[in-house]
Amino acid sequence: MYRTLIPSSLAALLSLGLACVSDPEDETESETSSETSPEISEAFPFERHELAVLDSTMTYVDEGEGPPIVLLHGQPASAYLWRNVIPHLSEDRRVIAVDLIGFGGSGKPDIDYRIVDHAAYLEAFIDALALDEPLTLVVHDWGSFLGFDYAMQHQEQIHAIVFMEAMLQPIPGYDFWDPDTAAFMEAIRTPGVGEAMIFEQNMFIEALLPAMVMRELSPAEHDAYREPFLDPDTRAPMLSFPRELPVGGEPADVHAMQVAYVDALRDSNVPKLHLYGTPGVLNTAADVEWAQANLPNITSVEVGPGLHFLQEDHPHAIGEAIVDWLDGIDE
């Protein structure tokens, strides 16, 4: 979500910390241009299971039987993001959609929510699953950072990697971005300003999330994303992620993690599927070309017009593309 923010006028408002955030109670069906397409369900008809992980708990959906697939969301989402993708994958496979620590129904321990924290909880979660065969990772946004890091350190446990709107290359500096996005990133990383943007205005949920979906989210869908963060005191994980994004080599430890997994991906023959939308946000046409040129054993598939949250615009195309590709490599 941090490559470029669309539209730029929204980014300009956010960079100043002045976005007008509507009251969720004021959002009604009449305010949306159309009802949710019947082909994209707002329902989440899955049971959330819970595992003890380190000093907390993590919740997850566990559907179907067969070779395991683990779905990793990013900012500011949860397993809810995958609700329309899961049924496609679970017909012939076991699908596990986890809520990252601090997100969704997972515990909210008193930690810094740095990337090293997320990586530790994710590794412990996967260990606790005690899977008896290699897994396929399906990753998005910060889930891609964590998933790539995990996969490249445990290649013997990885069957395949599917990624979309993923963190493929380090950001060299603020001048990499357009001025609006650079201003937003500098603002949210500024002490006091970033806290107001997240704890008071809840910007990722209220402004950026709906702006990064081509269609209009229904009130019920938007509320599902709001629900884990209704209490401002629970929003620390959403502030930590943008402050952890490596820009110009800082934070140095997170930058080193990204450089390491990118280098490993360049050398890894693990099958890879890159799903992308047009124009995309994190993954534009240039990023698709970079991945095709630099990552071995990769297949690229366009799922349709899209920004960042492709799962909200093209869940069925995503699910079908993953199933078709996995069926092909498993022959």
C-alpha positions in Angstrom: 0.0 0.0 0.0 3.0 2.2 0.3 4.3 2.5 -3.2 1.8 5.1 -4.3 -1.5 6.2 -2.9 -4.5 6.6 -5.2 -6.1 9.1 -5.6 -3.3 11.7 -5.0 -5.9 14.1 -3.6 -6.6 11.6 -0.8 -2.9 11.2 -0.2 -2.5 15.0 0.1 -5.2 15.2 2.8 -3.7 12.2 4.6 -0.2 13.6 4.5 -1.5 16.6 6.4 -3.4 14.5 8.9 -6.6 16.4 7.9 -8.7 13.7 6.3 -12.3 14.0 7.1 -13.3 10.7 8.6 -17.0 9.9 8.6 -18.8 8.5 11.6 -19.4 4.8 11.0 -22.9 5.3 12.3 -23.6 7.7 9.4 -22.7 5.2 6.7 -25.9 3.7 5.4 -27.0 1.8 2.3 -28.2 5.0 0.8 -24.7 6.4 0.8 -23.3 3.6 -1.3 -23.7 3.8 -5.1 -24.9 0.3 -5.3 -25.3 -2.8 -3.1 -22.6 -5.3 -2.9 -22.5 -7.5 -5.9 -24.2 -10.8 -5.2 -21.0 -12.5 -6.6 -18.9 -11.0 -3.8 -20.3 -12.0 -0.5 -20.0 -9.8 2.6 -20.6 -12.9 4.8 -17.9 -14.6 6.8 -19.4 -18.1 7.3 -16.3 -19.7 8.8 -15.5 -20.7 12.4 -12.4 -19.0 13.8 -10.2 -21.5 15.6 -7.6 -20.4 18.2 -4.1 -21.6 19.0 -1.9 -20.7 21.9 1.2 -19.0 20.3 4.1 -17.7 22.4 2.6 -15.6 25.1 -0.8 -15.0 23.3 -3.3 -16.6 21.0 -3.8 -16.5 17.2 -7.1 -17.1 15.4 -7.5 -18.7 12.1 -9.9 -20.3 9.6 -9.4 -23.9 8.8 -11.4 -25.3 5.9 -11.2 -28.3 3.7 -8.8 -31.3 3.5 -5.7 -32.0 1.5 -2.4 -30.2 0.8 -2.1 -27.2 3.1 -2.4 -23.6 2.0 -1.7 -20.8 4.4 -3.2 -17.3 3.6 -1.4 -14.2 5.0 -3.2 -10.8 5.0 -1.6 -7.5 5.6 -2.5 -4.0 6.7 -5.2 -3.3 8.0 -7.0 -6.6 7.3 -7.6 -10.0 8.7 -8.8 -13.4 7.5 -12.0 -11.6 6.5 -10.1 -10.4 3.4 -10.0 -13.9 2.0 -13.6 -14.9 2.7 -14.6 -15.2 -1.0 -11.3 -16.8 -2.0 -11.4 -19.6 0.6 -14.3 -21.6 -0.9 -12.4 -22.0 -4.2 -9.2 -23.3 -2.5 -10.9 -25.5 0.0 -12.6 -27.8 -2.5 -9.5 -30.0 -2.7 -7.1 -28.5 -0.2 -6.8 -27.6 3.4 -7.0 -23.8 3.7 -5.7 -21.9 6.8 -6.3 -18.2 6.9 -4.7 -16.7 9.9 -5.2 -13.4 11.7 -1.7 -11.9 12.3 -0.9 -11.1 15.9 -2.8 -7.9 16.9 -5.2 -8.2 14.0 -8.6 -9.8 13.5 -9.5 -12.1 16.4 -5.9 -12.8 17.4 -4.5 -11.7 20.7 -3.2 -8.2 21.3 -0.3 -8.6 23.6 1.7 -5.7 24.9 4.5 -5.8 22.4 6.0 -3.3 19.9 4.5 -5.1 16.9 7.8 -4.8 15.0 8.4 -7.0 12.0 10.6 -9.3 14.1 7.7 -9.7 16.5 5.3 -10.7 13.7 7.9 -13.0 12.2 8.3 -14.8 15.6 4.6 -15.2 16.1 4.0 -16.4 12.5 6.8 -19.0 12.8 5.4 -20.2 16.1 1.9 -20.4 14.6 3.0 -22.5 11.7 5.0 -24.7 14.0 1.9 -25.2 16.2 -0.1 -26.3 13.2 2.2 -29.3 13.0 1.7 -29.7 9.2 2.9 -33.0 7.8 3.6 -31.9 4.3 5.0 -28.8 2.5 2.7 -25.8 2.4 1.7 -23.3 -0.2 1.8 -19.7 1.0 -0.7 -17.1 -0.4 0.4 -13.7 0.6 -0.6 -10.0 0.3 0.8 -6.7 1.5 2.7 -7.1 4.8 1.7 -10.8 4.6 4.1 -11.0 1.6 7.0 -9.5 3.6 6.4 -12.0 6.4 5.6 -14.9 4.0 8.7 -14.3 1.8 10.9 -14.1 4.9 9.5 -17.3 6.3 9.5 -19.2 3.0 13.1 -18.3 2.2 14.3 -19.5 5.6 12.2 -22.7 5.4 12.4 -23.6 1.8 12.2 -27.3 2.5 8.7 -26.7 4.0 7.4 -24.7 1.0 5.5 -26.2 -1.9 4.7 -23.0 -3.7 4.2 -19.2 -3.2 1.4 -17.1 -4.5 1.7 -13.4 -4.1 -0.3 -10.3 -5.0 0.4 -6.6 -4.2 3.6 -7.8 -2.6 6.7 -6.1 -1.2 9.2 -7.1 -3.9 12.0 -4.5 -3.6 13.2 -2.1 -0.9 12.3 1.5 -1.1 15.5 3.5 -1.9 14.3 6.7 -0.3 11.4 9.2 0.0 12.1 10.6 -3.4 11.1 7.2 -4.9 7.5 8.2 -4.3 5.3 10.9 -5.7 5.2 14.0 -3.4 1.8 13.2 -1.9 2.8 9.6 -0.9 6.2 10.8 0.4 4.4 13.5 2.5 2.0 10.8 3.9 4.8 8.5 4.8 6.9 11.2 6.5 3.8 12.3 8.4 2.8 8.9 9.7 6.4 8.2 10.8 6.6 11.5 12.7 6.0 11.2 16.5 2.7 12.6 17.5 1.4 13.1 13.9 1.3 9.4 13.2 -0.4 8.7 16.5 -3.2 11.1 15.6 -3.6 9.6 12.2 -4.1 6.1 13.6 -5.4 6.4 17.1 -7.7 9.3 16.5 -8.6 9.2 12.8 -8.1 5.5 12.1 -7.0 6.4 8.6 -6.1 3.0 7.2 -9.6 1.7 8.0 -11.6 4.7 7.3 -9.9 6.3 4.3 -7.2 4.2 2.7 -8.9 0.8 2.7 -12.0 2.0 0.8 -9.9 4.1 -1.5 -7.9 1.0 -2.5 -10.9 -1.0 -3.7 -12.4 -0.3 -7.2 -15.9 -1.1 -6.1 -17.6 0.5 -3.1 -17.5 -1.6 0.1 -20.9 -2.2 1.7 -21.5 -0.9 5.2 -21.3 -4.5 6.5 -18.0 -5.1 4.8 -16.5 -1.9 6.1 -17.8 -2.7 9.6 -16.1 -6.1 9.5 -12.8 -4.4 8.9 -13.5 -1.8 11.7 -14.5 -4.4 14.3 -11.1 -5.5 15.5 -10.0 -1.9 16.0 -13.1 -0.2 17.5 -11.1 0.6 20.7 -8.3 3.1 19.8 -6.1 1.3 22.3 -6.0 -1.7 19.9 -4.6 0.2 16.9 -0.9 0.1 17.7 -0.2 -2.6 15.1 -1.5 -0.4 12.4 0.9 2.4 13.4 3.9 0.0 13.6 3.6 -1.3 10.1 4.2 1.9 8.2 7.0 2.8 10.6 8.6 -0.5 10.0 8.7 -0.1 6.2 12.3 0.1 5.1 13.0 3.4 3.4 16.5 4.3 2.5 17.8 1.4 4.5 16.0 2.3 7.7 15.0 0.5 10.0 18.3 -1.3 9.3 17.2 -4.7 10.7 14.0 -4.7 8.6 15.8 -3.6 5.5 18.3 -6.5 6.0 15.4 -8.9 6.3 13.9 -7.7 3.0 17.3 -7.7 1.2 17.8 -11.3 2.4 14.5 -12.6 1.2 14.7 -10.8 -2.2 18.2 -12.3 -2.8 16.9 -15.7 -1.8 13.8 -15.4 -4.0 16.1 -14.6 -7.0 17.9 -17.9 -6.4 14.9 -20.0 -5.4 13.3 -22.4 -7.8 10.2 -22.7 -5.6 7.2 -22.3 -7.9 5.8 -18.8 -7.8 2.5 -17.3 -9.0 2.2 -13.5 -9.2 -1.4 -12.3 -9.4 -1.8 -8.6 -10.3 -4.4 -6.0 -11.1 -4.2 -3.0 -13.3 -2.9 -0.4 -12.5 -2.1 -1.9 -9.1 -0.5 0.0 -6.2 2.4 -1.9 -4.8 2.8 -3.9 -8.0 2.5 -1.9 -11.1 3.4 -3.0 -14.6 7.0 -2.3 -13.9 7.0 -4.5 -10.9 5.3 -7.3 -12.8 8.1 -7.0 -15.4 10.8 -7.0 -12.7 9.4 -10.1 -11.1 9.3 -11.9 -14.5 12.9 -11.0 -15.2 14.3 -11.7 -11.8 12.4 -14.4 -10.1 12.8 -18.0 -11.5 10.0 -20.4 -12.0 7.3 -17.7 -12.0 3.9 -17.4 -13.6 2.2 -14.0 -13.9 -1.6 -13.7 -14.2 -3.7 -10.5 -14.4 -6.9 -10.8 -12.5 -8.5 -7.6 -13.8 -8.7 -3.9 -13.0 -7.5 -3.3 -9.5 -5.7 -1.2 -7.0 -4.4 -2.8 -3.7 -7.1 -5.0 -2.2 -7.6 -7.3 -5.2 -9.4 -9.8 -3.0 -12.3 -7.3 -2.7 -12.6 -6.8 -6.4 -11.7 -10.1 -8.0 -11.9 -12.9 -5.3 -13.2 -15.5 -7.7 -10.6 -14.8 -10.4 -8.0 -15.0 -7.7 -9.3 -18.3 -6.4 -9.7 -19.9 -9.8 -6.2 -18.8 -10.9 -4.6 -20.3 -7.8 -6.5 -23.6 -8.2 -5.7 -23.8 -11.9 -2.0 -23.1 -11.3 -1.6 -25.5 -8.4 -3.4 -28.2 -10.4 -0.9 -27.6 -13.1 2.3 -27.8 -11.0 0.9 -30.8 -9.1 0.3 -32.9 -12.2 
